[in-house]
Amino acid sequence: MEIVNHAKEKTITLPVGVRFDPTDDILVYYLRKKVLAQPLPNTLIQDYDVFQTEPWELPGGEKHLNWQKFFFYNTEARVFENPDKRTAGNGQWRAVEKDQDVELPTKLQLIGKRNTLVFWEAKGKRFTETKWVMHEFRLAPISNPPQMTIWAVYRIFEMEKKIGKKSKGSRGETSNSNNVGKA
């Protein structure tokens, strides 16, 4: 299988039957290697500003990546007035879960934090919830100096079903820009 890394304009070949589908703790491991400027096992995760466009316009997400998109991003490059609502393209990412612990499965050691955000597309002055979900991973601040927490790694994908609490509507839910998204 061949995967095109658009940022580095090169193609990566995976063995037949192999998909890149990392767990949360593996993504934090990649992030730690990135922050410490250590070589990464592969270049499947590219540097990219995930907030410059809508999620469906981002590069990547081929079938051998389980239709997921992965990116590193230096969070110092943008400052958001409200970190729970982050403008991106013609919409915004809204936080639905914050600071979930990411632990090593065998040692129950905290290694990172995960935020879950859902993309809301702008429709005039209103926003419509989409099925696009972003997991933002950061290194755990208790074990890392502050300069290490400026980098994040993102997993972006389109859900088949709505996440979180049950609600009355589905894709057609709307809100004005003052409401935080339900999920």
TIDREN-648525 format. One record per residue (C-alpha): residue in one letter; chain; y, z, x; residue number from 1. Coordinates in Angstrom, 2 decimals. Layout:
BEGIN
+---------+--------+---------+---------+---------+-----+
! residuo ! cadena !       v !       w !       u ! num !
+---------+--------+---------+---------+---------+-----+
!       A !      A !       Y !       Z !       X ! NUM !
...
+---------+--------+---------+---------+---------+-----+
This chain:
BEGIN
+---------+--------+---------+---------+---------+-----+
! residuo ! cadena !       v !       w !       u ! num !
+---------+--------+---------+---------+---------+-----+
!       M !      A !    0.00 !    0.00 !    0.00 !   1 !
!       E !      A !    3.47 !   -0.81 !    1.25 !   2 !
!       I !      A !    6.53 !    1.28 !    0.51 !   3 !
!       V !      A !   10.01 !   -0.06 !    1.23 !   4 !
!       N !      A !   12.47 !    2.47 !    2.64 !   5 !
!       H !      A !   15.75 !    0.90 !    1.48 !   6 !
!       A !      A !   17.97 !    3.15 !    3.61 !   7 !
!       K !      A !   16.27 !    2.25 !    6.88 !   8 !
!       E !      A !   15.35 !   -1.28 !    5.75 !   9 !
!       K !      A !   11.74 !   -0.93 !    6.83 !  10 !
!       T !      A !    8.35 !   -0.92 !    5.19 !  11 !
!       I !      A !    5.81 !    1.89 !    5.44 !  12 !
!       T !      A !    2.13 !    1.15 !    4.95 !  13 !
!       L !      A !   -0.12 !    3.78 !    3.37 !  14 !
!       P !      A !   -3.92 !    3.55 !    3.45 !  15 !
!       V !      A !   -5.55 !    2.19 !    0.29 !  16 !
!       G !      A !   -5.85 !    4.90 !   -2.37 !  17 !
!       V !      A !   -3.21 !    7.17 !   -0.83 !  18 !
!       R !      A !   -0.14 !    8.25 !   -2.78 !  19 !
!       F !      A !    2.77 !   10.35 !   -1.64 !  20 !
!       D !      A !    2.79 !   13.19 !   -4.19 !  21 !
!       P !      A !    3.91 !   16.35 !   -2.36 !  22 !
!       T !      A !    3.81 !   19.82 !   -3.90 !  23 !
!       D !      A !    6.93 !   22.00 !   -4.02 !  24 !
!       D !      A !    5.97 !   23.91 !   -0.86 !  25 !
!       I !      A !    5.33 !   20.65 !    1.04 !  26 !
!       L !      A !    8.79 !   19.35 !    0.06 !  27 !
!       V !      A !   10.34 !   22.58 !    1.38 !  28 !
!       Y !      A !    8.29 !   22.10 !    4.60 !  29 !
!       Y !      A !    9.80 !   18.57 !    4.97 !  30 !
!       L !      A !   13.26 !   20.00 !    4.31 !  31 !
!       R !      A !   12.84 !   22.67 !    6.98 !  32 !
!       K !      A !   11.77 !   20.03 !    9.53 !  33 !
!       K !      A !   14.81 !   17.90 !    8.56 !  34 !
!       V !      A !   17.23 !   20.82 !    8.96 !  35 !
!       L !      A !   15.76 !   21.81 !   12.33 !  36 !
!       A !      A !   15.97 !   18.15 !   13.49 !  37 !
!       Q !      A !   12.21 !   18.06 !   14.07 !  38 !
!       P !      A !   10.28 !   14.82 !   13.62 !  39 !
!       L !      A !    9.01 !   14.23 !   10.10 !  40 !
!       P !      A !    5.41 !   13.10 !    9.53 !  41 !
!       N !      A !    6.73 !    9.94 !    7.83 !  42 !
!       T !      A !    9.95 !    8.39 !    6.56 !  43 !
!       L !      A !    9.07 !    8.34 !    2.86 !  44 !
!       I !      A !   11.98 !   10.67 !    2.06 !  45 !
!       Q !      A !   15.28 !    8.94 !    2.77 !  46 !
!       D !      A !   18.84 !   10.25 !    3.14 !  47 !
!       Y !      A !   20.76 !    9.26 !    0.03 !  48 !
!       D !      A !   23.59 !   10.52 !   -2.19 !  49 !
!       V !      A !   21.71 !   11.16 !   -5.44 !  50 !
!       F !      A !   24.97 !   11.79 !   -7.30 !  51 !
!       Q !      A !   26.51 !    8.33 !   -6.81 !  52 !
!       T !      A !   24.64 !    6.63 !   -9.66 !  53 !
!       E !      A !   22.34 !    7.09 !  -12.63 !  54 !
!       P !      A !   18.75 !    8.08 !  -11.78 !  55 !
!       W !      A !   17.25 !    4.75 !  -12.90 !  56 !
!       E !      A !   19.50 !    2.95 !  -10.39 !  57 !
!       L !      A !   18.30 !    4.99 !   -7.39 !  58 !
!       P !      A !   16.06 !    3.21 !   -4.88 !  59 !
!       G !      A !   12.36 !    4.02 !   -4.71 !  60 !
!       G !      A !    9.94 !    5.25 !   -7.34 !  61 !
!       E !      A !    7.16 !    2.73 !   -6.78 !  62 !
!       K !      A !    3.68 !    3.33 !   -8.22 !  63 !
!       H !      A !    2.28 !    4.68 !   -4.92 !  64 !
!       L !      A !    4.96 !    7.39 !   -5.08 !  65 !
!       N !      A !    3.69 !    8.37 !   -8.55 !  66 !
!       W !      A !    6.91 !    6.83 !   -9.91 !  67 !
!       Q !      A !    8.85 !    9.68 !   -8.30 !  68 !
!       K !      A !   11.89 !    9.29 !   -6.06 !  69 !
!       F !      A !   12.50 !   11.57 !   -3.08 !  70 !
!       F !      A !   15.76 !   12.06 !   -1.17 !  71 !
!       F !      A !   17.42 !   14.30 !    1.41 !  72 !
!       Y !      A !   21.08 !   15.02 !    0.79 !  73 !
!       N !      A !   23.74 !   17.00 !    2.65 !  74 !
!       T !      A !   25.32 !   19.05 !   -0.12 !  75 !
!       E !      A !   28.56 !   19.55 !    1.84 !  76 !
!       A !      A !   29.42 !   15.91 !    1.12 !  77 !
!       R !      A !   30.38 !   16.74 !   -2.49 !  78 !
!       V !      A !   31.87 !   19.77 !   -4.14 !  79 !
!       F !      A !   31.29 !   20.22 !   -7.85 !  80 !
!       E !      A !   33.64 !   22.28 !  -10.04 !  81 !
!       N !      A !   30.64 !   23.48 !  -12.01 !  82 !
!       P !      A !   27.30 !   23.46 !  -10.13 !  83 !
!       D !      A !   25.48 !   23.60 !  -13.49 !  84 !
!       K !      A !   27.02 !   20.21 !  -14.47 !  85 !
!       R !      A !   27.14 !   17.61 !  -11.70 !  86 !
!       T !      A !   28.70 !   14.22 !  -12.33 !  87 !
!       A !      A !   26.54 !   11.26 !  -11.36 !  88 !
!       G !      A !   27.32 !    7.65 !  -12.23 !  89 !
!       N !      A !   27.94 !    7.38 !  -15.99 !  90 !
!       G !      A !   26.69 !   10.86 !  -16.86 !  91 !
!       Q !      A !   25.88 !   14.25 !  -15.45 !  92 !
!       W !      A !   22.98 !   16.35 !  -14.24 !  93 !
!       R !      A !   22.79 !   19.66 !  -16.14 !  94 !
!       A !      A !   20.90 !   22.70 !  -14.90 !  95 !
!       V !      A !   18.10 !   23.92 !  -17.16 !  96 !
!       E !      A !   16.30 !   26.23 !  -14.69 !  97 !
!       K !      A !   17.93 !   27.89 !  -11.71 !  98 !
!       D !      A !   16.64 !   29.51 !   -8.54 !  99 !
!       Q !      A !   12.92 !   29.31 !   -9.21 ! 100 !
!       D !      A !   11.00 !   30.72 !   -6.21 ! 101 !
!       V !      A !    8.93 !   28.35 !   -4.09 ! 102 !
!       E !      A !    6.23 !   30.30 !   -2.26 ! 103 !
!       L !      A !    3.42 !   29.46 !    0.10 ! 104 !
!       P !      A !    0.30 !   29.36 !   -2.08 ! 105 !
!       T !      A !   -1.84 !   31.52 !    0.20 ! 106 !
!       K !      A !    0.63 !   34.11 !    1.50 ! 107 !
!       L !      A !    2.99 !   34.49 !   -1.48 ! 108 !
!       Q !      A !    5.86 !   34.20 !    0.99 ! 109 !
!       L !      A !    9.22 !   32.97 !   -0.35 ! 110 !
!       I !      A !   10.16 !   29.76 !    1.48 ! 111 !
!       G !      A !   12.62 !   28.05 !   -0.86 ! 112 !
!       K !      A !   14.37 !   27.84 !   -4.21 ! 113 !
!       R !      A !   14.07 !   25.14 !   -6.87 ! 114 !
!       N !      A !   16.63 !   24.16 !   -9.50 ! 115 !
!       T !      A !   15.65 !   21.87 !  -12.38 ! 116 !
!       L !      A !   18.30 !   19.57 !  -13.83 ! 117 !
!       V !      A !   18.20 !   17.00 !  -16.66 ! 118 !
!       F !      A !   20.35 !   13.87 !  -16.75 ! 119 !
!       W !      A !   22.74 !   13.42 !  -19.70 ! 120 !
!       E !      A !   24.15 !    9.92 !  -20.12 ! 121 !
!       A !      A !   27.79 !    9.51 !  -21.21 ! 122 !
!       K !      A !   28.27 !    7.69 !  -24.51 ! 123 !
!       G !      A !   32.03 !    7.64 !  -25.02 ! 124 !
!       K !      A !   33.15 !   11.28 !  -25.20 ! 125 !
!       R !      A !   29.65 !   12.55 !  -25.94 ! 126 !
!       F !      A !   26.54 !   12.91 !  -23.81 ! 127 !
!       T !      A !   22.97 !   11.99 !  -24.72 ! 128 !
!       E !      A !   20.06 !   13.75 !  -23.07 ! 129 !
!       T !      A !   17.66 !   11.45 !  -21.21 ! 130 !
!       K !      A !   14.12 !   11.99 !  -19.99 ! 131 !
!       W !      A !   15.20 !   11.97 !  -16.32 ! 132 !
!       V !      A !   14.54 !   15.21 !  -14.43 ! 133 !
!       M !      A !   15.63 !   16.31 !  -10.97 ! 134 !
!       H !      A !   14.08 !   19.09 !   -8.91 ! 135 !
!       E !      A !   16.47 !   20.28 !   -6.22 ! 136 !
!       F !      A !   14.89 !   22.24 !   -3.37 ! 137 !
!       R !      A !   16.75 !   24.41 !   -0.88 ! 138 !
!       L !      A !   15.50 !   26.66 !    1.87 ! 139 !
!       A !      A !   15.32 !   30.35 !    0.99 ! 140 !
!       P !      A !   18.54 !   32.00 !    2.21 ! 141 !
!       I !      A !   16.77 !   35.24 !    3.20 ! 142 !
!       S !      A !   14.97 !   33.60 !    6.10 ! 143 !
!       N !      A !   17.54 !   30.99 !    7.15 ! 144 !
!       P !      A !   21.06 !   31.05 !    8.56 ! 145 !
!       P !      A !   23.79 !   29.80 !    6.17 ! 146 !
!       Q !      A !   24.24 !   26.47 !    7.99 ! 147 !
!       M !      A !   20.62 !   25.62 !    7.11 ! 148 !
!       T !      A !   21.24 !   25.82 !    3.37 ! 149 !
!       I !      A !   23.61 !   22.84 !    3.18 ! 150 !
!       W !      A !   20.69 !   20.39 !    3.04 ! 151 !
!       A !      A !   18.58 !   19.85 !   -0.05 ! 152 !
!       V !      A !   15.62 !   17.64 !   -0.91 ! 153 !
!       Y !      A !   15.30 !   16.08 !   -4.36 ! 154 !
!       R !      A !   12.39 !   14.90 !   -6.49 ! 155 !
!       I !      A !   13.60 !   12.67 !   -9.35 ! 156 !
!       F !      A !   11.37 !   11.31 !  -12.09 ! 157 !
!       E !      A !   11.30 !   10.30 !  -15.74 ! 158 !
!       M !      A !    9.40 !   12.65 !  -18.06 ! 159 !
!       E !      A !    7.14 !   11.28 !  -20.75 ! 160 !
!       K !      A !    7.69 !   14.38 !  -22.89 ! 161 !
!       K !      A !   10.67 !   16.68 !  -23.27 ! 162 !
!       I !      A !   10.61 !   19.72 !  -20.99 ! 163 !
!       G !      A !   11.50 !   23.29 !  -21.86 ! 164 !
!       K !      A !   11.92 !   24.81 !  -25.30 ! 165 !
!       K !      A !   11.20 !   22.83 !  -28.42 ! 166 !
!       S !      A !   14.26 !   21.38 !  -30.07 ! 167 !
!       K !      A !   14.97 !   19.54 !  -33.30 ! 168 !
!       G !      A !   15.65 !   16.15 !  -31.73 ! 169 !
!       S !      A !   14.33 !   14.26 !  -28.76 ! 170 !
!       R !      A !   16.08 !   11.50 !  -26.79 ! 171 !
!       G !      A !   18.79 !   11.22 !  -29.41 ! 172 !
!       E !      A !   20.21 !   14.72 !  -28.90 ! 173 !
!       T !      A !   23.89 !   14.74 !  -28.12 ! 174 !
!       S !      A !   26.47 !   17.26 !  -27.04 ! 175 !
!       N !      A !   30.06 !   17.23 !  -26.02 ! 176 !
!       S !      A !   30.96 !   17.80 !  -22.37 ! 177 !
!       N !      A !   31.54 !   21.54 !  -22.94 ! 178 !
!       N !      A !   27.96 !   22.33 !  -23.92 ! 179 !
!       V !      A !   25.20 !   22.99 !  -21.42 ! 180 !
!       G !      A !   22.06 !   21.00 !  -22.13 ! 181 !
!       K !      A !   19.14 !   22.48 !  -24.04 ! 182 !
!       A !      A !   15.69 !   22.42 !  -22.60 ! 183 !
+---------+--------+---------+---------+---------+-----+
